[in-house]
Amino acid sequence: MSAAEPTTTVTGKSILLDQVTKRYPGQTKPAVDGITLEIPAGKIVALVGPSGCGKTTTLKMLNRLIEPTEGRIVLGDDDVTSIDGDELRRRIGYVIQAGGLFPHMTVAANIALVPKMLGWSKDRIAARVDELLELVSLDPDTYRGRYPRELSGGQQQRIGVARALAADPPVLLMDEPFGAVDPITRQRLQDELINIQHELQKTIVIVTHDFDEAVKLGDWIVVFSEGAHIVQYDTPERILAEPANEFVENFIGSGAGLKQLTLSRVSEVDLAEAVVATPGESGAAVLARVEAAGHEHAVVVDDRKRPLRWPSKRQLARYETIPAGPDPDLPVVGSGATLNDALDTMLVSSAGAALVTGRRDAFIGVITVEVVMDAITRARTAAKTAGDAPVGTNTGPVQTIAATDSASSDGEAA
């Protein structure tokens, strides 16, 4: 069974930074120096580079939280350089680290902020809040009335994404959105963003200090040096296989070969089918189906097809009826996850495999170690190809700078 899912209509708009410069008083060099950058509609573009290179400044000029000194910004077919900044920001979603939620407002009120400003009716806002909570895999009845202090860091970040999408903007800007959560939650949030993007096809621009994250999320990656000079703008595959110069090589760092493993996703490989059961079924009946199919396990799902348990034949033989409680250690990976993520998940699974979920966390199949290893072998022998990169250049002279700053730096100067 293939993990491929139907594509949806692109709802994002293209963005063009046209010879944009940002100078700050008292500084001899511009923070952003004459950048021209095309961002295609419906794609994720990751901005990476050493700390202080101007990537956050570039992002904030897109919604004019920082006003450019020179140049123009085009959203779709509209030059938005001279329109009211507040009006522009209502047309662009914005996600920051830790969600940036208002602590005195409920989840529902946080999500409803922009629709309320736009004059939406109460019924329309309520329906949109519930729709978005479902989209980010949070139960509306459970979470709409909670306050941020009652949420985990990962849940707060999901609400931050929901709030940014509330008015259905064509563009989503994300500034180090997953930097404040633990590695496991970070992986899950990345997978969630990929699933959401498959469904909505927005234009997403994300600033990250983590090159591995850029490789995982980005359709295109912009590598900046100081002054937001574009050193390379290309697909993750080509940046890893053909870095433009020593600066890019040093920024990528060691282990470029291992990073290639993040270029293939679970959605690109064939998944094994599984016998599916539901809580309350007869254990003997499920065991009979498993044996007839020649399998070793059954997948227990809830009424929304989300996996709960993965009992073996031995466990099924002990069940009078299939229990409903979820297994907290269930090895689950999203279809948008990389094969590297899937392999990590499988290594802690006694089954030597993992369950794969798609939209809204619904079960879609099983991925095995053998499938991953076969895909890795193919990836090593043939680099993926892509079309020509969008335009990315600077009008000023491009400086040659040694890559002295680590790609793992957390700071970002304006």
Buried (B, 14 or more C-beta within 10 A) or exposed (E): EEBBBEEEEBBBBBBBBBBBBBBEEEEEEBBBBBBBBBBBBBBBBBBBBBBBBBBBBBBBBBBBBBEBBBBBBBBBEEEBBEBEEEEBBBBBBBBBBBBBBEEEBBBBBBBBBBBBEEEBEEEEBBEBBBBBBBBBBBEBEEBBEBBBEEBEBBBBBBBBBBBBBBBEBBBBBBBBBBBBBEEEBBBBBBBBBBBBBBBBBBBBBBBBBBBBBBBBBBBBBBBBBBBBBBBBBBBBBBBBBEBBEEBBBBBBBEEBEEBBBBBBBBBBBEBBEBBBBBBEBBBEEBBEBBEEEEBEBBBBBBEEBBBBBBBBBEBBEEBEEBBEEEBEEBBBBBBBBBBBBBBBBBEEBEBEBBBBBBBEBBBBBBBBBEBBEEBBEEBEEEBEEEEEBBBBBBBBEEBEBEBEBEBEEEEBEE
